[in-house]
Amino acid sequence: MIDYPQLNFNKLYRSFLSPICELDCGKKCATHHPLGIPFCCDICHAIPAAYDSEWEYLQKHTDLWHLWNKDDCKSENGIQEVSIDNLPKNMVLLACKGVQDCQRPYRTISCRQFPFFPYVTADFRFIGLAYEWEFENQCWVISHLDQVSDMYRQEFIQTFDELFNLWPEEMESYAVKSEEMRAVYIQKRYRIPILHRNGKNYLLSPRNENIRITSAKNFRVFNPY
């Protein structure tokens, strides 16, 4: 069992607080949700995960969260398959009281980073933000990457730089996820949009990871956005 150094979640949360964009992106996708709520706030679509020590911190400071169980999703359509086996050993799945009771200062890191994850190259470099491709048809932001603020990008990168510095094993986890994305995009024959840590935007070849600079306005747009 890995003995993870302690992260200061109070400090981490305060330094990763900026919204993704100036407008409320949740209102954009909520119009397409049957219940009129953001897809990322619907436990039937997205289940937040928290690090064990993060969960300990949250329990001491808020009653917003509880451990997730399958009954949290009340939809008749059920929830997507959840593989507990794929959950890192140092994380737990959580559910909150709902979007109407959100306490923004106590959102998990996974909530703050959504719909993005740190893209790690095959040669093990964290170069920027890639998105959760499974949500292309639900998340408005994915179709409007030009709206992502520079401040959010900077805070995202600083947060994961600190996390990877203390917990190098987490970078390995995201390297695996990035490899999975490359495999998916090879099949799709698409390039991967990257919001780079240098402030520029690129399309990355999933085969050789060559990058081509572009405007975020040129990134792919998905139905219904």
C-alpha positions as CSV (number, residue, x, y, z in Angstrom):
1,M,0.0,0.0,0.0
2,I,1.4,3.4,-1.0
3,D,1.8,5.9,1.8
4,Y,0.6,9.1,0.1
5,P,2.0,12.5,1.3
6,Q,-0.7,14.8,2.6
7,L,-2.1,17.4,0.3
8,N,-3.4,20.6,1.8
9,F,-6.9,20.5,0.3
10,N,-7.9,23.8,1.9
11,K,-5.1,25.5,0.0
12,L,-5.7,23.4,-3.1
13,Y,-9.4,24.2,-3.2
14,R,-8.8,28.0,-2.8
15,S,-6.3,28.0,-5.6
16,F,-8.6,26.1,-8.0
17,L,-11.8,28.0,-7.7
18,S,-12.2,29.9,-11.0
19,P,-15.2,28.9,-13.2
20,I,-14.4,27.3,-16.6
21,C,-15.8,30.3,-18.5
22,E,-17.4,33.6,-17.9
23,L,-21.0,32.4,-18.6
24,D,-22.7,29.6,-16.6
25,C,-22.0,26.6,-18.8
26,G,-24.4,24.5,-16.8
27,K,-27.3,26.6,-18.0
28,K,-26.3,25.8,-21.6
29,C,-26.4,22.0,-21.3
30,A,-29.3,22.0,-18.8
31,T,-31.7,22.9,-21.6
32,H,-30.9,19.6,-23.2
33,H,-31.3,17.5,-20.0
34,P,-34.8,15.9,-19.3
35,L,-34.7,17.3,-15.8
36,G,-33.3,20.7,-16.7
37,I,-30.1,20.3,-14.8
38,P,-26.4,20.2,-15.9
39,F,-25.3,16.8,-17.0
40,C,-22.2,17.0,-14.9
41,C,-24.4,17.5,-11.8
42,D,-26.6,14.4,-12.6
43,I,-25.4,11.4,-10.6
44,C,-26.9,9.2,-13.3
45,H,-24.5,10.6,-15.9
46,A,-21.3,11.6,-13.9
47,I,-20.2,10.1,-10.6
48,P,-17.6,12.3,-8.7
49,A,-14.5,10.6,-7.3
50,A,-12.4,11.9,-4.4
51,Y,-9.1,10.9,-3.0
52,D,-9.3,9.2,0.4
53,S,-7.6,12.1,2.1
54,E,-9.9,14.5,0.2
55,W,-12.9,12.6,1.4
56,E,-11.6,12.9,5.0
57,Y,-11.2,16.6,4.6
58,L,-14.7,17.0,3.2
59,Q,-16.3,15.1,6.0
60,K,-14.8,17.5,8.5
61,H,-16.0,20.6,6.7
62,T,-19.3,19.9,5.0
63,D,-22.3,17.6,4.9
64,L,-22.6,18.1,1.2
65,W,-21.3,14.6,0.3
66,H,-21.9,10.9,1.0
67,L,-20.4,7.7,-0.3
68,W,-22.0,6.8,-3.6
69,N,-24.3,3.8,-4.0
70,K,-26.3,2.6,-7.0
71,D,-29.6,3.8,-5.5
72,D,-28.5,7.4,-5.8
73,C,-29.6,7.3,-9.4
74,K,-33.4,7.4,-9.5
75,S,-33.7,7.4,-13.3
76,E,-35.7,4.6,-14.8
77,N,-33.1,4.5,-17.5
78,G,-30.5,3.5,-14.9
79,I,-26.9,4.5,-14.8
80,Q,-24.0,3.7,-17.0
81,E,-21.9,0.7,-16.0
82,V,-19.7,1.6,-13.1
83,S,-16.5,-0.4,-12.7
84,I,-15.3,-0.2,-9.2
85,D,-12.3,-2.3,-10.3
86,N,-11.0,0.6,-12.4
87,L,-11.2,3.0,-9.5
88,P,-7.8,3.9,-8.1
89,K,-7.2,2.3,-4.7
90,N,-6.7,5.7,-3.1
91,M,-10.1,7.1,-4.3
92,V,-13.8,6.7,-3.4
93,L,-17.0,7.5,-5.4
94,L,-19.2,10.2,-3.9
95,A,-22.6,11.7,-4.4
96,C,-23.8,15.1,-3.3
97,K,-27.1,16.6,-2.3
98,G,-27.8,17.8,-5.8
99,V,-27.2,20.9,-7.9
100,Q,-29.7,22.9,-5.9
101,D,-27.6,22.5,-2.8
102,C,-24.1,22.9,-4.4
103,Q,-21.4,24.4,-2.1
104,R,-18.8,25.6,-4.6
105,P,-16.0,25.9,-2.1
106,Y,-16.4,22.2,-1.3
107,R,-16.6,20.7,-4.7
108,T,-14.2,17.8,-5.2
109,I,-11.2,18.2,-7.5
110,S,-13.0,15.9,-9.9
111,C,-15.9,18.3,-10.1
112,R,-13.6,21.3,-10.6
113,Q,-11.6,19.6,-13.4
114,F,-14.7,18.3,-15.3
115,P,-14.9,17.9,-18.3
116,F,-11.1,17.9,-18.5
117,F,-8.3,15.7,-17.4
118,P,-4.5,16.2,-17.5
119,Y,-3.1,14.9,-20.8
120,V,0.1,13.0,-20.3
121,T,2.2,12.1,-23.4
122,A,3.7,8.7,-24.2
123,D,7.1,10.1,-23.1
124,F,5.5,11.1,-19.7
125,R,5.0,14.9,-20.0
126,F,1.9,16.7,-18.7
127,I,1.3,19.1,-21.6
128,G,-2.2,20.4,-20.9
129,L,-5.9,19.7,-20.8
130,A,-7.8,17.1,-22.8
131,Y,-11.5,16.4,-22.4
132,E,-13.6,13.5,-21.3
133,W,-14.6,12.3,-24.8
134,E,-17.5,10.2,-23.5
135,F,-19.4,13.5,-22.8
136,E,-19.0,15.0,-26.2
137,N,-22.8,15.1,-26.7
138,Q,-23.7,16.2,-23.2
139,C,-21.2,18.8,-22.2
140,W,-21.5,22.3,-23.8
141,V,-18.0,23.2,-22.9
142,I,-16.5,20.5,-25.1
143,S,-18.1,22.1,-28.2
144,H,-16.9,25.6,-27.1
145,L,-13.3,25.2,-25.9
146,D,-12.7,28.7,-27.0
147,Q,-14.7,29.8,-24.0
148,V,-12.4,28.3,-21.5
149,S,-10.7,31.1,-19.5
150,D,-7.0,31.5,-19.2
151,M,-7.3,31.7,-15.5
152,Y,-9.1,28.3,-15.3
153,R,-6.5,26.7,-17.5
154,Q,-3.7,28.2,-15.3
155,E,-5.3,27.0,-12.1
156,F,-5.9,23.5,-13.5
157,I,-2.3,23.2,-14.5
158,Q,-1.0,24.5,-11.2
159,T,-3.2,22.1,-9.3
160,F,-2.1,19.0,-11.1
161,D,1.5,20.1,-11.1
162,E,1.3,20.2,-7.3
163,L,-0.6,16.9,-7.2
164,F,1.8,15.1,-9.5
165,N,4.8,16.4,-7.6
166,L,3.5,14.9,-4.4
167,W,1.8,11.9,-5.9
168,P,3.7,10.7,-9.0
169,E,1.6,7.6,-9.2
170,E,-1.4,9.9,-10.2
171,M,0.5,11.0,-13.3
172,E,0.9,7.4,-14.3
173,S,-2.9,7.0,-14.0
174,Y,-3.5,9.9,-16.3
175,A,-0.8,8.6,-18.7
176,V,-2.9,5.4,-19.0
177,K,-6.1,7.5,-19.6
178,S,-4.3,9.5,-22.2
179,E,-3.2,6.3,-23.9
180,E,-6.8,5.2,-24.0
181,M,-7.8,8.4,-25.6
182,R,-5.2,8.0,-28.3
183,A,-6.5,4.5,-29.1
184,V,-10.1,5.8,-29.3
185,Y,-9.1,8.7,-31.6
186,I,-7.0,6.5,-33.9
187,Q,-10.2,4.5,-34.4
188,K,-12.2,7.7,-35.0
189,R,-9.5,9.1,-37.2
190,Y,-9.7,12.4,-35.3
191,R,-6.9,14.6,-33.8
192,I,-7.1,15.3,-30.1
193,P,-7.8,18.9,-29.1
194,I,-5.2,20.1,-26.4
195,L,-5.4,23.2,-24.3
196,H,-1.7,23.5,-23.8
197,R,0.0,24.6,-20.7
198,N,1.8,27.3,-22.8
199,G,-1.5,29.0,-23.3
200,K,-1.9,28.0,-26.9
201,N,-4.2,25.4,-28.5
202,Y,-3.2,22.4,-30.6
203,L,-4.5,19.4,-32.5
204,L,-2.5,16.3,-31.5
205,S,-2.0,13.3,-33.7
206,P,-3.1,10.2,-31.7
207,R,-0.6,8.1,-33.7
208,N,2.7,10.0,-33.1
209,E,1.6,12.9,-30.9
210,N,2.8,15.5,-33.4
211,I,1.0,18.8,-32.6
212,R,-0.4,21.5,-34.9
213,I,-1.2,24.9,-33.5
214,T,-4.8,26.1,-34.2
215,S,-7.5,28.3,-32.8
216,A,-9.9,26.9,-30.3
217,K,-12.7,28.2,-32.5
218,N,-11.7,25.6,-35.1
219,F,-12.2,22.6,-32.7
220,R,-14.9,20.1,-33.5
221,V,-18.5,20.9,-32.4
222,F,-20.8,18.1,-31.3
223,N,-24.6,17.6,-31.5
224,P,-26.7,19.2,-30.1
225,Y,-24.4,22.2,-29.6
